Amino acid sequence: MSTNRRFYVGNLSPKVTKEDLERHFGLNSTPYVRSSSWIELAQERSGSSQKYAFITVSEDLANHLLQLNGTKLYDKFIRVEPAKNSGGSFSGKVSIPSMIPPTSVRASYPTWTGGNRKYNPRNRNRRRPQGPNDIVKIPEDKVLQLIDAGVNLPNKAFTIDIQNVIEQAEVVGIKQMILTGNTLQMSQSAVTQAKAHPTVLYASIGVHPHFTEKEWNEKTAKEIEELAKDPVVVAIGEVGLDFHRNYSQEKAQIEAFTKQVEIACEVQKPLLAHERASHQKFIEVLSQFSGRLPSIVIHCFTGSVSEMSAYVAMGFYIGICGFICKENPGKALRDALKEGVLPLDRILLESDAPYMTPNAPEKDLDDVCKSLLKRCQPGRNEPCTLPIVAHTVAKCLGIDAEEVARVSADNARRVFDLKPPVTPVSQPAPQATKDTE
């Protein structure tokens, strides 16, 4: 039997309702989520909110809630924290509950992996995350209009400061992002986050090959099928095959990948595909769906030039991330671009944050790119570093970074059928009156 987790949600607007919370946290997204969660909203006798609530969810949805900490509901940036007391309920006027202090929350900041380096906040020799960083402002003429076609914002590495990370991405020109789901829980979180930031964040859902042996079953397949119908879901992924690390048995990977390709064909949404050391079998699986396949994006390409050529010939798009900036591992990819193997109209740019930090040699970076890299906490990439990838691609192709940004963004809009981001309409300043203080 799964255990339940209870969370305190604070700094709510007085006009918030249970239905608002249900929509904001995606608690009506699937039958499973609906049946395993409930909301207790503190209300005045008049019916208005007392500005806080408790939400109880099953253990596997706990991170899903925490990732909405700092998001905006009505005019408030809400707080989401574990409740100190797990039981009880309330009605009418009650006092604010005793909560775990913020220092305790920071002390349990998750460990994450960035590339082959594991970051541990208990390591005294490295800088410990202290929550949101200052926003790095950059000159207007250095801003590139980009779309991040693959970022793992549902990853627990962003639990504490996700709103700050999104804001920094917007400042550097990233107006839209595709959130990748690697497990069922992360897929659900991607949908929830996308709904909280309409036309800015979109979701891609699926089970990554690393997790198929543990996660993939008939129930998961049905959940993914249902999530795939949601309008904020614009792709199926990150799914595919990985015979390099083999964290899951090949048979389990192939079964899950085949079913998820079938789902992509049924809903006709692009496939955000992971392929490593499995090129031949990857093509064999896709060939079973010949004539039905939607657009296919090879996520964070790290393969050979011949494999890239084959994918381009089949009409696939190639996702380029910070791997291209790595001095030795990325050389083959840079050479492929220089040799014209990959045309610009087949390129999508991805940060793959918190992974694939674009650690280009310092001599190749301008002051803006250096400042964006320095903002990143040790071992954790952020989407705001995507301009570094754009500049590296531009250098390989011998064109301006602005051109790379424009065309790759057009490619992303076309592949994922993205709506233009909504630009807030500025309101005129109120006129002073005698009653105005």
Secondary structure in CASP SS format (residue, H / E / C, confidence):
PFRMAT SS
TARGET T0000
AUTHOR 0000-0000-0000
METHOD secondary structure of the structure
MODEL  1
M C 1.00
S C 1.00
T C 1.00
N E 1.00
R E 1.00
R E 1.00
F E 1.00
Y E 1.00
V E 1.00
G E 1.00
N C 1.00
L C 1.00
S C 1.00
P C 1.00
K C 1.00
V C 1.00
T C 1.00
K H 1.00
E H 1.00
D H 1.00
L H 1.00
E H 1.00
R H 1.00
H H 1.00
F C 1.00
G C 1.00
L C 1.00
N C 1.00
S C 1.00
T C 1.00
P H 1.00
Y H 1.00
V H 1.00
R H 1.00
S H 1.00
S C 1.00
S E 1.00
W E 1.00
I E 1.00
E E 1.00
L E 1.00
A E 1.00
Q E 1.00
E C 1.00
R C 1.00
S C 1.00
G C 1.00
S C 1.00
S E 1.00
Q E 1.00
K E 1.00
Y E 1.00
A E 1.00
F E 1.00
I E 1.00
T E 1.00
V E 1.00
S E 1.00
E H 1.00
D H 1.00
L H 1.00
A H 1.00
N H 1.00
H H 1.00
L H 1.00
L H 1.00
Q C 1.00
L C 1.00
N C 1.00
G C 1.00
T C 1.00
K E 1.00
L E 1.00
Y C 1.00
D C 1.00
K E 1.00
F E 1.00
I C 1.00
R E 1.00
V E 1.00
E E 1.00
P E 1.00
A E 1.00
K C 1.00
N C 1.00
S C 1.00
G C 1.00
G C 1.00
S C 1.00
F C 1.00
S C 1.00
G C 1.00
K C 1.00
V C 1.00
S C 1.00
I C 1.00
P C 1.00
S C 1.00
M E 1.00
I C 1.00
P C 1.00
P H 1.00
T H 1.00
S H 1.00
V H 1.00
R H 1.00
A H 1.00
S C 1.00
Y C 1.00
P C 1.00
T C 1.00
W E 1.00
T E 1.00
G E 1.00
G C 1.00
N C 1.00
R E 1.00
K E 1.00
Y E 1.00
N C 1.00
P C 1.00
R C 1.00
N C 1.00
R C 1.00
N C 1.00
R C 1.00
R C 1.00
R C 1.00
P C 1.00
Q C 1.00
G C 1.00
P C 1.00
N C 1.00
D C 1.00
I C 1.00
V C 1.00
K C 1.00
I C 1.00
P C 1.00
E H 1.00
D H 1.00
K H 1.00
V C 1.00
L C 1.00
Q C 1.00
L E 1.00
I E 1.00
D E 1.00
A E 1.00
G E 1.00
V E 1.00
N C 1.00
L C 1.00
P C 1.00
N C 1.00
K H 1.00
A H 1.00
F H 1.00
T C 1.00
I C 1.00
D C 1.00
I H 1.00
Q H 1.00
N H 1.00
V H 1.00
I H 1.00
E H 1.00
Q H 1.00
A H 1.00
E H 1.00
V H 1.00
V C 1.00
G C 1.00
I E 1.00
K E 1.00
Q E 1.00
M E 1.00
I E 1.00
L E 1.00
T E 1.00
G C 1.00
N C 1.00
T C 1.00
L H 1.00
Q H 1.00
M H 1.00
S H 1.00
Q H 1.00
S H 1.00
A H 1.00
V H 1.00
T H 1.00
Q H 1.00
A H 1.00
K H 1.00
A H 1.00
H C 1.00
P C 1.00
T C 1.00
V C 1.00
L E 1.00
Y E 1.00
A E 1.00
S E 1.00
I E 1.00
G C 1.00
V C 1.00
H C 1.00
P H 1.00
H H 1.00
F H 1.00
T H 1.00
E H 1.00
K H 1.00
E H 1.00
W C 1.00
N C 1.00
E H 1.00
K H 1.00
T H 1.00
A H 1.00
K H 1.00
E H 1.00
I H 1.00
E H 1.00
E H 1.00
L H 1.00
A C 1.00
K C 1.00
D C 1.00
P C 1.00
V C 1.00
V E 1.00
V E 1.00
A E 1.00
I E 1.00
G E 1.00
E E 1.00
V E 1.00
G E 1.00
L E 1.00
D E 1.00
F C 1.00
H C 1.00
R C 1.00
N C 1.00
Y C 1.00
S C 1.00
Q C 1.00
E H 1.00
K H 1.00
A H 1.00
Q H 1.00
I H 1.00
E H 1.00
A H 1.00
F H 1.00
T H 1.00
K H 1.00
Q H 1.00
V H 1.00
E H 1.00
I H 1.00
A H 1.00
C H 1.00
E H 1.00
V H 1.00
Q C 1.00
K C 1.00
P C 1.00
L E 1.00
L E 1.00
A E 1.00
H E 1.00
E E 1.00
R E 1.00
A C 1.00
S C 1.00
H H 1.00
Q H 1.00
K H 1.00
F H 1.00
I H 1.00
E H 1.00
V H 1.00
L H 1.00
S H 1.00
Q C 1.00
F C 1.00
S C 1.00
G C 1.00
R C 1.00
L C 1.00
P C 1.00
S C 1.00
I E 1.00
V E 1.00
I E 1.00
H C 1.00
C C 1.00
F C 1.00
T C 1.00
G C 1.00
S C 1.00
V H 1.00
S H 1.00
E H 1.00
M H 1.00
S H 1.00
A H 1.00
Y H 1.00
V H 1.00
A H 1.00
M C 1.00
G C 1.00
F C 1.00
Y E 1.00
I E 1.00
G E 1.00
I E 1.00
C C 1.00
G H 1.00
F H 1.00
I H 1.00
C H 1.00
K C 1.00
E C 1.00
N C 1.00
P C 1.00
G C 1.00
K H 1.00
A H 1.00
L H 1.00
R H 1.00
D H 1.00
A H 1.00
L H 1.00
K H 1.00
E C 1.00
G C 1.00
V C 1.00
L C 1.00
P C 1.00
L H 1.00
D H 1.00
R H 1.00
I E 1.00
L E 1.00
L E 1.00
E C 1.00
S C 1.00
D C 1.00
A C 1.00
P C 1.00
Y C 1.00
M C 1.00
T C 1.00
P C 1.00
N C 1.00
A C 1.00
P C 1.00
E H 1.00
K H 1.00
D H 1.00
L C 1.00
D C 1.00
D H 1.00
V H 1.00
C H 1.00
K H 1.00
S H 1.00
L H 1.00
L H 1.00
K H 1.00
R H 1.00
C C 1.00
Q C 1.00
P C 1.00
G C 1.00
R C 1.00
N C 1.00
E C 1.00
P H 1.00
C H 1.00
T H 1.00
L H 1.00
P H 1.00
I H 1.00
V H 1.00
A H 1.00
H H 1.00
T H 1.00
V H 1.00
A H 1.00
K H 1.00
C H 1.00
L H 1.00
G C 1.00
I C 1.00
D C 1.00
A H 1.00
E H 1.00
E H 1.00
V H 1.00
A H 1.00
R H 1.00
V H 1.00
S H 1.00
A H 1.00
D H 1.00
N H 1.00
A H 1.00
R H 1.00
R H 1.00
V H 1.00
F H 1.00
D C 1.00
L C 1.00
K C 1.00
P C 1.00
P C 1.00
V C 1.00
T C 1.00
P C 1.00
V C 1.00
S C 1.00
Q C 1.00
P C 1.00
A C 1.00
P C 1.00
Q C 1.00
A C 1.00
T C 1.00
K C 1.00
D C 1.00
T C 1.00
E C 1.00
END
